[in-house]
Amino acid sequence: MAAVFDKPSLWRRILPLFTGFDGLLLFAVVALAAAGLLTMYSSGFDHGTRFESHGRNMLLAAGIMFVVAQVPPQRLMAVAVPLYVLGVALLVAVALFGITRKGATRWLNLGITIQPSEILKIAMPLMLAWWFQKREGQLRPLDYVVGAVLLAIPVGLIMKQPDLGTSLLVLAAGLSVIFFAGLSWRLVLPPVLIAVIGIGLLVLFQSDLCADGVRWVVLRDYQQQRICTLLDPAKDPLGKGFHIIQGMIAIGSGGVWGKGFMQGTQTHLEFIPERTTDFIFAAYSEEFGLIGNLLLIGGFIFLVLRALSIALDAPTLFSRLLAGALAMMFFSYAFVNMGMVSGILPVVGVPLPFISYGGTAMVTLGLALGMLMSIGKAKRLVQS
């Protein structure tokens, strides 16, 4: 009888912390992380410590994922408003007295230099998921308008810095929450059709729209140049078109099977710019070819589909919206990065998840994965 009241061993008390993780999601992450380490070793070979730093960033992200996975979704919901308010306040502070580098004011010195826009990649879907959870069962058109305003404030502040890449990611995360909350297709299709028509007209009349001296009122000069360079990179092959041209050469030179690990000539002769960060996909493609690309794309598709599966099975509206938005965040990261390196999207500063070098982006990925794991755990607890 006394054994019933025996205190559980330390192992039995900590064992629940290591169980309940979504095995399929974890498998996808480990596979992509392994591909990232392999690619970083090759592409960063001449950068000295890039491989070791990339490994440390991954360990940091894994630690963050583990800690956040222990936080129940209702606790995540409780931090949504404070985190959003903090993020917007820091963006306002950046606009007032931020640090300017290379013509962009994106950083803030708070003893350490931080980039507040990164906070909104997580805070934005959290905030909108919280808002629609509060309005569950009584949603009106005005609630979607409020959601759009909550999204427009940080996106506008980030674009003002200017930081087109981050603003697109925050916008994609926010729009996915609004869409998953039940926004009618009748409101979604018109702007999509307008965008398609606009792109078609731009392609048809690019020679006139991209002529010297022509300025587009709605875009900054550098944004206009990026779009015109995308349409015709050969117009300035040694200047603004250099990144796109070299990326496409590297991807094409990999062929079907690739040149082999550590054998990429475009990579190791330093023709690929930013080969350990934004353009690492070109280095990967050169060495692992079409087959390697299909495997990598398949890994990202599996990750996104698994995240969407977690969203479908989530026990609350907040959890479903948050998981769905995080799934689309991973999709946006991968699609935009691969698209810009392949020459089908303008060049913006968006890293390739788990592959590109960057501590801040890796921390964001760790937070997102931890939230997905937390939602997956909550689903299993409800079912049991």
C-alpha angles and dihedrals in degrees: 000000000000090000089068090067096044113130111251116252120257090252093054090050096052096037093086089060090064098042132073096048115142102256097200093050090047091050092053092048094049091049093050091044090053090052088049094052092047092050094044091052090056102036094040095043092113093043095075106214101025094102094049092045091049089053091050091049089053092050089050091050090048090052091050091048091051093050096044091047088065091058113093116234091247089061089050088053090054093059095047098092097040092048092048093048091047092049094050091045091053090049089054089049089052090053091051103041109355128144116263121214126171091350096308127105103207107127137077129201111223097155085296125044113253135177105222094193088073089065090061093060086073101023094055098060090040092054096046092045088052091049095051092043088057090050095045113141094014104058115156131179089259090062090060089049090054089049090051091051091049087053097043095056099064094033090055092048092049093048089051091060081052109245111142095173097055093041090055091051093048090046092050092049092049096044091050090057091049091048095047089048088069108274109172119252087229088070095041101050100056096060090043091053091046090052092049092049091047092052090048092052091047091054093046095049100030093123091060098037093047097043118126113275095022112122127190112221096211097053137054118247094255091050091050090049092052092054093046090047089052091054093048115010091167089069089079105015096166096040130032093356095051096092095051095043095050092045092053092046091053093048093048095045090058091070119184101320102022130234093278137256112316090001100100108126096189088051101045095039085056098239091132111079118219088008094168096045129026096002099041090113088068090054091048092048093050093054101036102030130199093326091054091048092052090050092048093047089046089054092053092046090052091049093050094045091049091051090050089050089054088050093052092052096043114126099225138039090243091055093046094050094044095048091046091051092048090051090053090046090060089046092050093049093051098039096048094045095047090042095053093045091048093050099247096105133039116268110264131161100264120137125218107248115255091353106066122073116249135115098208094051091047091053089051090051091049091052092048093049091047090054091049090050090049092052090047090052092049090053092054092046091053091048092050 
